[in-house]
């Protein structure tokens, strides 16, 4: 297995959770970020409207 990265999905803010709480829970560096792994560049985006 490789490294683990997280992205906010449309159900991650259900139950009254704020985006910032989700980012903190998963120890994400930000809601938007990119990284390189095994010769590929990945871009992580939070596509939720609000």
TAJO-V248763 format. One line per field, one symbol per residue. ss: DSSP state (H for helix, E for strand, L for the rest). psi: psi as a letter, one per 30 degrees, with the letter a starting at -180 (. if undefined). A space follows every 10 residues. Layout:
ss = ???
psi = ???
//
This chain:
ss = LLLLLLLLLL LLLHHHLLHH HHHHHLLLLL LLEEEEELLE EEEELLLLLL
psi = kalkllkklf ffglggklee eeeeeghkfl fklllkkhgk kkkkkjgke.
//
